[in-house]
Amino acid sequence: MYPRPIQQAPRGAQIAYQSMIPVALILWLLPLIAVAIFSIKPDGDFTTGNYWGWPSQFEGGANYSKVFFESDMPRYLWNSVLITVPTVIGAVALSCMTGFALGVYKFRGNLWIFFMFVAGNFVPFQILMVPVRDLTLDLGLYNTKMGLVLFHIAFQTGFCTLFMRNFIRGLPFELIEAARVEGVAEWRIFVFVVLPLMKPAIAALSVLIFTFIWNDYFWAVVLTQGAESQPVTAGITSFNAQYRAAYHLMSAGSIVAALPPVAMFFLMQRHFIAGLTLGAVK
């Protein structure tokens, strides 16, 4: 009924399986490897058509120095921080409360409200482009970091609520009942009983939302323009000139932009894995 473990397969199948793992890993990392190689090439290699060959000389230090000290990349990075961190805090905080309400209380319309949160995740975001842009213009939030923060919080709360509600439903309900018998107020049950048990889920969800928002490009281009409010994903395009693209600087900027989510994952790796696998095995 279930696939046979690879340890029980013939030796030839085991060798083929083990040899394919590094091949698949290299294929998966190939775009990132190409960007990393581009980031250390001189500008002359691209003008002469040396895209995939060995670099004529290594200009990694000069390229990254230009990215940090001769462009607006530090400002774009700071904009991403000011957009991503409040979004993560707002979306996770709201989803903890909505997940608690939908996961603990039984009332008429509970399931329909939950379905509304879930259904919002299936709306193609391209459809929302024009109305959301017009709304930010009417509210004076276009080309502001606050506009992006509010939109991302609203758009991500549906997925976060789905995540948190299902997690809370898996917690032992006896703890909540025991606290109610002792006369503990509902808000104190949420803060002192449920919330501490949600730490693995909060950590896992924070990593996911941080990655989603930091890597967002579509809404960064639709709702912002210019270095005063654009995040780093949209700011990388500033290295494009009118008639040619500075591929070496764009690649260096892309590597720099990719470091914070990677660092976030490795710092929270233990909590992230615990949050995703908690409840998988009884």
Secondary structure, DSSP 8 states (H G I E B T S, - for coil): -----GGGS-HHHHHHHHHHHHHHHHHHHHHHHHHHHHTTS-HHHHHTT-SSS--SS--HHHHHHHHHHSSSHHHHHHHHHHHHHHHHHHHHHHHHHHHHHHHH---TTHHHHHHHHHHGGGS-TTTTHHHHHHHHHHTT-TTSHHHHHHHHHHHHHHHHHHHHHHHHHTS-HHHHHHHHHTT--HHHHIIIIIHHHTHHHHHHHHHHHHHHHHT--HHHHHH--STTT--HHHHGGGGB-SS-B-HHHHHHHHHHHHHHHHHHHHHTHHHHHHHHHTTS--
